[in-house]
Amino acid sequence: MRPWPAPFVPALPGRGVPLRLHDTATGEVRPTAPGPSARMYVCGITPYDATHIGHAATYITFDLVHRAWLDAGHDVHYVQNVTDVDDPLLERAQRDGQDWAEIADREVALFREDMTALGVLPPRDYVGVVESVDLIAGAVARLVESGAAYDVEGDTYFAVHSDPRFGSVGSLDDDTMLALFDERGGDPRRPGKKHPLDCLLWQSARPGEPSWETGAALPAGRPGWHLECAAIALDRLGPTIDVQGGGTDLVFPHHEMSASEAHVLTGEWPFARHYVHAGMVGLDGEKMSKSKGNLVFVSRLRAAGRDPMAVRLAILGHHYRTDWSWTEDDLVAAEARLARWQDAVSRPGGPAADDTVEAVRRHLADDLDAPGALAAVDRWVAEAERNRGTDEAAPGLVSRAVNALLGIRL
């Protein structure tokens, strides 16, 4: 699958600070310690609709990780999937009387446009589930051979407790896991399962639904959700990655079960050195969700003439781990901030900016403190407004730093 085009990332003097991130599995902010190549997997969209503000906030979060690692001198191998066949997509296709594959293609194309407009660096590998069916089926077959999977009426399930560390990502109690599993697409009450939390690996063909014949010893069917990400990540990045990312709604069951499947497939632990999760975004104080009909789409904001850089600035004004609500006031304030920054860097001189660049680097390296980084730029802008300064290189340096580190094109 084709990713979107990469934006230009300006070079900066010096080198970035080693990145520290909160790890959900330990509850601590710890240093990331990648080798020369930093490896990151972020779960992509299920393309039954395109990029709402919650999606944008998640992908901008991991864009900051990507940029901080690049600035610190790492090569970054970033992989993102597209769940281009799954129940929500099939349900929308049936509701609208459209072909599921056409919907997926259309929404993925719109997602690419939104990511390009928002200045998000693309993954090196952008991988669809449909193109990975044989890969995923092979992983299912290996889990069956290992005794970690079993049959329920033709469907194949993963025995989650075949991984002795199951539960170590979210550290949730059984009642909470059962409730979340039921709420987020699981089937804890299905008869024939060995444990209510065991999750679907391979669903045998259903009438009217897409299915695939594979070379694996499996019936015609399609993959289950959690194994898709584990199989793609292991194939592209290897048995242990530096960051597994997504929103907090993926902690359980998705990241918990993907990790356990990877542990059993490889015998290696941990699957990810950091599990990093972005908070949820609401609208005017309510949870933003398709069921409530209150999604704010990036494409609609763009169509209304709102600057994508202001949208990005509005998102960066909130720390990635907090839950927050999108408001029109937030966007208006971000538009005003963007205009001030653009005016300040367009002047022929300004106050010295080396300390500002280092402050932005320090804030980002401290668990992606984007609000602190924005405040550091605000201080330079305020000083430039009070006293233009004589450093002719400063405005250009600030402009390049804001672009390279924060992804804001001025």
N, C-alpha and C positions, 0 to 999 in steps of 0.2 A: 504494500500500500504506500502511496506517495505522501510524504509529509509536506507541510507548507514551506515556502521559501524562508531562508534564514535572514534576519535583519543584520545590518552592519553593527559590529561591536567595536567601538574605538579602543585603541591601545591607551593605557595609562602609565605614567611613570611609577616605578616601584612595583611592589607586589602586595596582593591582598593578605588579610589576616586569616589564619586557619579557622575554619568554620566549626562552630558548636551548635548542636541542634537538640531539641527535646526528643527523647526516645520514649514512645508510649509504653514499650515493654518494661522499662526500668523506672519510668516516671521521673527521669533526671535529664537535665541539659548536659550533654557530654560532647567532647570533641569528636568530630568525624575524622577518621584517619585513613582516607583512601590512599592507595598507591599512586603511581604516575597516572593511572587511569581511574577516575572516579566512576562508579557504576550505580545508576539510579533507574528504578522502574516505577512508573506512575500509572495507575489505572486510568484508562481512557473512558470515553463516553460510550453509552449505549445509544445509537443514533436514531431514536424515535422522536427526538426534538433536538435542537441545537443549543448553542451556548447561552445559558442564563448566567446571572451574576454570580451564583454560587459556583458554577463550573469555572468561570473566569477567575474567581478568587483562588480556587485550588490550583489552577495551572500557572497563575502568576506567582503563587507561593513557591512552586518548584522551579519556576524560571529564576527566581532569586537565588535558590540553591545552585542552579546551573551557573549563573553569572558569578556568584561568589567563588565557586570552585575554579572557574576559568581564570578569574582575577588572581587566585592563589597559585596559579601555574599548573593546574591539573588538566589533562585531557579528560573530557567528560563523555562517557558512553551512556546515553540516555535512551531508554526504551519506553514506549507507550503503546498500549493496545487499543483496539476498537472492538467492542463487543457487538459485531455487526450481524449476529443472529442471537436472539434471546426472546423470552416471553413478552416483555413490554413492547418490543418492536413488532412482534407478530400480532399482538393485541391491537396495536394502532393500525396495522395494515388491514386487519379484519374490520375494524370499526369504520375506516375511511374507504374501504373497497379499493385499496391500492396494493401494488406489489411490494412486498417487504424489502426486497433488494433495492428497488428504485427509491424507496423512502430512505434507506440507509445511505445510498450514494448521495442523495440530495443533501441530507443533513450533515454528512461528513464534509462535503464540499463547503457548506456554510460554516462549519466549525473551523475549517482551514482559513477561510476568509476572516473570521473573527480573531483567530490567533495571530494572523498576519497583522491585522489592524492594531491589536493590543501589544505588538512588539514582543511576543513570546518566542523564545528560541525553540526551534523544532527538535524533536527527538532524532537521534541518528537512525533508529529503527522504529518505524510506525507500522504496526503489525495488526492486521485484521484477524479475527477468529476464523472466518470462512476460509482464508488462505492457509490457516494453520490446523485444519481439522485432522489431517494425517498425523501431525506432530502430537496433537493432544490425545488422539486415539492411541498412539504408541505409549504415551505416559499412563493412560488408563490400563492398557494391557500389562504394563510392568507392575502396577499396583495390584492387579488381580493375581499375577504370578507370585508376588511377595506375600500374599495372604492378607493384605490390607484392604481389599475390596471384595464385595460380594454382590450377588444377584438378588433383585427383588422384582419379580414378575417381568423379567426381561431388561430392566434398568439396572445400572451398576452403581453401587454406593461405596463411599469411602468410610471405613471404620475409623472415626476420628481418634479413638483412644489407642489405635495402633502406633500413634506418636506419643511417647510418654510425656512429652512437653506440651501436649495440647492444652491450650488455655493460657500459655505464657505471654502471648502478645497483649491481650486485653486485661488479663488477671480478673476476670469476671466470675461471679458465683454461678452455679448451675441454673438457678431460677432466672437470673438475668439473661444468661445465654439462651435459654429456651424461649423466653419472651421475645428477644431480639430475632432469633432464628425464625420464629413464626411470623413476626412483623415484616421481615426483610427477605421474603421469598423462599424460606425453608419449608419443610414439611414434617414437623416433629411428630405428627400423629399418624403418619402413614403406616398401615399394618405391614408386618414382615421385616421391618428394620430392626437391627440388633440394638441400636440405641437411638433415642429420639433426635440426637444432634448429628447423627451420621448424614453426610451430604451427598448429593447427586454428582456422579462423575460423568455418566453417559446415559442419555435418555433415548430409548429405542424409538423407532419411527412411529409417529402418530399420523392418522389420516389428515390430509390437508396441510401438514407442516413440512418444512424442509428437512431433509435427512441425507446422510452420506454413507456410502459403502466405503470402507477403508481396508487397508491390508492387515489391520489388527484383527485378532480373534474376537470380534464384537459384532453384534447385530447392526444393521443399518440404523443410523440415528444421528444425534448431534451432541456436542459437549455440554457438560454442566459448567456453571459460571466460575466457580472458585479455581478449578484446575486449569482453566484457560490461562490465567495470569501466571500461575506457577510454571506451567510448561513453557510458555513463551519466554519468561524471565530466565529460566534455567538454560534454554536453548541459546539465547542471545548474550547472556551475561555470566553464566556459570553458577556454581552451587552456592556462593555467598556473595551478596551484593551489599553496597554501602548504605543505600536508602531505598526503602519501599514506601511509596507515598500515596496519599489520597485524602479524602475528607474523613472527618470523624465517624461518619456513618458507615465507613468501610472497616473500622476496627474489628467489629464482629457483625456478621460471620465471615466476611470476605477475606480479610487479611489473616485472621486466625486460622481459617481452614486452608487457605493457600499455603501458608507457612508450614502447617503440619504435613500437607501433601508433599511439599518440597523436601521436608526433612526425611520422610519415608523413602522418597524416590532416590535421594542422594546419600543418605546416611550422614549428612553434614548438618551441623547446627552452629550458629543460627542461620536461617535463610537470609535475614537482613540484619546488619549491625545496628541500624536505626530504623524504627517504624515511626514515620513522621506524618502527622495528621492535621489538616486545616479545619478550622471551626466552620460551623454552619452559618449561612447568611439568610436572614429573614427580610421581610418587606414591611416597613412601618410598624414594627413590633410584633409581626406574626411570622411563623415559619413559612418560608417560601417553598411551595411544592406544586406539582402538577395538579394534584387533587383539589387544592384550594383555588387553582386558577389565578395565582398571583405571581407568576414567574415574570421576571424582568429580563428580556433577551438583549444581548449585546448587539445583535444585528438590527433590532428595532431602534435602539438608541442611535446607532450609526445612521440608519435611514432617516431619523429625525434631525440629523445634523449635529449630534453631540460628538465632540472630539474624543476619539478612543484614548488619547493620552490623558484626558481629564478623567475618563472612566477608570483608567489604570491608577491614576493618582488617588481617586476616591477610595479604591480598594486598598492601596498601600497605606492609607491613613489609619487602618485597623491592624493590630497585630494578628498574625495568621492563626494563632491558636485560640483566639477569642471568638465567641458567637456574637454576631452583630446584625443590625438591620440596615438595609439599603434605604436611603431617603433621597428625595429630590434635593433637599438642602445640602446633603453631602456632595452631590454632583456639582451643584452651583458653587459651593466653596472650593471644590477641586478646580473648577474652571477659572475661578479668580486666582488661585494659587499658581496655576499653570501660566496665566497671563503675566503675573508678577515675575515669575522665573524667566519667561521668554524676554520680557523687557530688560531685566537685569543683565542677561548674557548677550543682549544685542548692543550694549554700550561699548565704546572703544576701550575702556579700562575699568578696573575694579579693585577691590581690596584683595590682598594675597589670598590664595585659595588652597594652598597645600594642606593646611590644617583641616579645612573643610572636607577635602577628599579623604583624608585619613579618618576623620570622624564618621563619615558615611561608611567606610570600610569596617570600622570597629563595631558600629551598630549592627550592620548586616551580619557580621561574624558572630554576634551575640544572639543566637537563636532568631535570626532574621528580624531584628528590631527595626522594621521599616518606618514606623512612626518616628523613632528617634533619628533615623537617617534623613527623613523629610525635614525634621526640625533643624538639623544641622545645615541643610541647604537654605532653609528659611532665614537662619541667622546671617548667612553670607549675603543673601538678597537684601535683608534689612540694612546691613552695613553698607551695601552698595547704594541703596536708596538714600541713606543719610550722608554718605561721603563717597563719592564716585571712586576714588582711589586711582592709583597711577600704574598698577600692574596690568600691562596690556595683554599678558598671556592668561590672566585669571579668568575672564569670562569664558574663553574657549575651554580652559581646563575644567571649569564647573560643568559646562555643557557636555563635554565628553564623559565626565564622571557620572553625571546623572543618566546619560544614555547607557554607558557600559554597565553600571552597577544596579540601577533602578529600572532600566528599560524605558525611560521617558525621553522621547525625542523632542528636543526644544528647537 
